[in-house]
Amino acid sequence: MSILNSAVDVSAPGHVANRAALLDRLAELDAALDQARAGGGAKYVTRHHARGKLLPRERIELLVDADSPFLELSPVAAYGTDFPVGASVVTGIGVVEGVECLIVANDPTVRGGAVNPWSLAKTRRAGEIALANRLPMVNLVESAGADLPTQAEIFIPGGRVFRDLTRLSAAGIPTVSVVFGNATAGGAYVPGMSDHVIMIRDRSQVYLAGPPLVKMATGEVTDDESLGGAAMHAATSGLADYLASDERDGIRLARQCVRRLNWRKQGPPPRTAVPQPPKYDPEELLGITSADLKVPFDPREVLARILDGSDFDEFKPAYGDALVTGWGELHGYPVGVLANARGVLFSAEAQKAAQFIQLANASDTPLIFLQNTTGYMVGTEYEQRGIIKHGALMINAVSNSTVPHLTVNLGASYGAGNYGMCGRAYEPRFLFTWPNAKSAVMGPAQLAGVLSIVARQAAAARGRDYDEESDAAMRMMVEQQIESQSGALFLSGRLYDDGVIDPRDTRTVLGLCLSAIHSGPVQGAAGFGVFRM
């Protein structure tokens, strides 16, 4: 065993300052989460309850096993946009009758649960997670269909949601839908393409077009129940497999469906049934990451607070030491870890990473990427040494690795370092962000400086004087723009991660993800592309 030692002094001024800065970011996160939980606001929540209906999170709470966790995904989707925070849908992973399921619940208090561009993106991401990790999907449906003012943005890509449902079924991954109210137009295809469908008597109304549109289109006069009521679909159309008496009965039937799936995980169980907790307090994580992202920190201090027993066997510790690599366990699951130690990635770090990723694939070991990087090193010396081909070597390994990847951005994730450390474009199974983290092409000051240099060179080429006052204003504007657009909440609002998490919850979140990942097989790559040596 190689137990990590900690040098953290919680009374040190730097630790205290870092903790205070991160608590400020957590307060911002809590405010955004409160907005998401509020749904359409008190007026619409009260109206919904007055109709005897449950809110989406109340439905989820009844669906999942008592006292079991629910890992909510993309909770601040649409943050910083013109749409409500949360994007009118709740998604996440919960345990139903002992089976980890991907759950999607429309929020009817927000424009009747209508689908807008961000709720579409959030729902599609949920489908990707279900397929990649072999998780049965349970849809808690109550949707007015497309948000008509934004139909041009959602109509064509929206069809993928229905395609994805059928692909889950074709892959042998069950899908269950419980319809709590209206499921109109596109909303009707969710139950229509699910394996198991539950409707609620006198509540569910599922049709491609409601009575007003039917009259306009065909001249027929009809009513909601004849056109798409639960009893009709249970007895006449056959769309409903089960007819529930009320919402709670519908949820009971959904749990019954999952229980009868006879579902078994395909990945290996945890190596250690009762893992040892870390030897250090996760509360200390709040002061470890630097408030100033230009100041590096030792990622081993993070590992000491998330790995089982703080046990970590480091790989090549003396070579390429700006990247920490090694083996450990997390909630009993074996993992390989790649963690940035000093921000910049050099050739040695890239080569070390590529070898380590190959070893993880050879042993079918999931990989955890802890990002805090400014990218690959630049400059004449490093170009001549081959930083491009060595960076490509690492990115090739990440791209073609088939063991599950989990990524957490602890601080900075800039430039191609984001790619080499398995950013969103490289499809990690899950990607989470700490509230202090940032991600962009480069830092705000660097980006503004590059634009300034280019503008100066252009002015010189035309033989003109350079306006220093305008340059200062431009730099300030660009820095402010990049600063705001690289923040954790801004990026999470646009679904560039699966959620901003409290650093103290990192071990729990990664443990839940590792358990979900092992619902499917865990298998390394048989080969990689051509490595440029």
Disulfide bonds with the S-S distance in Angstrom:
none
